[in-house]
């Protein structure tokens, strides 16, 4: 489930990045985060399949639920990293304008 969730997020982020066609919101970084996680989970799946064999394809419901939560946690962490990077980069200057406005008050 972790692989499926991260690949789905990577495909969606890549589609948004491709159609947006500008890098003002740093979508490329988000794509790299999701594709990197997908590659990591693919390597994990390969090694787990090598260890378990055919049993790999029949996980227990508890394992599937744990993997789903882990996949969602990875997506949330990537989004937090992306948002922090956006706040630091401040591509539209909104954070700086807000700080200046609050400093005047």
VEXROLUM-797736 format. One record per residue (C-alpha): residue number from 1; y, z negated, x negated. Coordinates in steps of 0.001 Angstrom, whole numbers. Layout:
<rs>
(NUM,(Y,Z,X))
...
</rs>
This chain:
<rs>
(1,(0,0,0))
(2,(2409,-708,-2849))
(3,(1960,2820,-4176))
(4,(2415,4353,-739))
(5,(5551,2330,31))
(6,(7230,3036,-3311))
(7,(6390,6745,-3232))
(8,(7826,6970,283))
(9,(11016,5227,-868))
(10,(11195,7508,-3918))
(11,(10823,10643,-1804))
(12,(13509,9485,645))
(13,(15919,8533,-2154))
(14,(15292,11853,-3908))
(15,(15907,13807,-699))
(16,(19186,11948,-140))
(17,(20212,12497,-3769))
(18,(19364,16208,-3557))
(19,(21226,16825,-307))
(20,(24232,14655,-1254))
(21,(24827,16739,-4404))
(22,(27328,14297,-5959))
(23,(26655,11290,-8106))
(24,(29489,9109,-6853))
(25,(27090,6567,-5345))
(26,(24735,6640,-8351))
(27,(21748,7836,-6308))
(28,(20091,9129,-9479))
(29,(19648,5566,-10694))
(30,(18009,4593,-7398))
(31,(15641,7559,-7697))
(32,(14682,6534,-11225))
(33,(14018,2958,-10087))
(34,(11752,4087,-7247))
(35,(9931,6768,-9256))
(36,(9425,4316,-12114))
(37,(7879,1810,-9728))
(38,(5708,4584,-8261))
(39,(4409,5543,-11698))
(40,(3690,1889,-12449))
(41,(1700,1483,-9205))
(42,(-145,4761,-9861))
(43,(-1293,3450,-13255))
(44,(-2296,183,-11579))
(45,(-4302,2090,-8939))
(46,(-6104,4135,-11594))
(47,(-7122,1063,-13582))
(48,(-8112,-833,-10439))
(49,(-10229,2113,-9276))
(50,(-11906,2241,-12694))
(51,(-12728,-1454,-12317))
(52,(-13826,-1534,-8663))
(53,(-15164,1959,-8045))
(54,(-15655,2930,-4386))
(55,(-14869,-630,-3289))
(56,(-11223,168,-4109))
(57,(-10963,2214,-889))
(58,(-11986,-621,1439))
(59,(-9537,-3483,848))
(60,(-9518,-6553,3045))
(61,(-6722,-6922,5598))
(62,(-5319,-9860,3623))
(63,(-5122,-7726,467))
(64,(-3387,-4962,2396))
(65,(-845,-7417,3808))
(66,(-180,-8869,346))
(67,(264,-5364,-1072))
(68,(2652,-4483,1757))
(69,(4809,-7531,1048))
(70,(4744,-6748,-2667))
(71,(5789,-3146,-2028))
(72,(8656,-4258,196))
(73,(9728,-6803,-2413))
(74,(9828,-4081,-5069))
(75,(11964,-1901,-2784))
(76,(14307,-4832,-2092))
(77,(14632,-5616,-5809))
(78,(15429,-1988,-6632))
(79,(18074,-1928,-3888))
(80,(19627,-5151,-5210))
(81,(19775,-3711,-8743))
(82,(21350,-520,-7363))
(83,(23961,-2436,-5333))
(84,(24905,-4615,-8308))
(85,(25287,-1472,-10430))
(86,(27482,38,-7701))
(87,(29649,-3060,-7559))
(88,(30091,-2974,-11337))
(89,(30800,768,-11434))
(90,(32963,671,-8261))
(91,(32980,4460,-7775))
(92,(35546,4483,-4950))
(93,(37701,1660,-6304))
(94,(37296,-482,-3182))
(95,(36263,-3655,-4990))
(96,(39280,-3417,-7296))
(97,(41639,-2788,-4344))
(98,(40222,-5788,-2472))
(99,(40595,-8042,-5508))
(100,(44186,-6901,-6020))
(101,(44975,-7462,-2356))
(102,(43538,-10983,-2451))
(103,(45442,-11764,-5645))
(104,(48744,-10905,-3914))
(105,(48063,-13213,-981))
</rs>
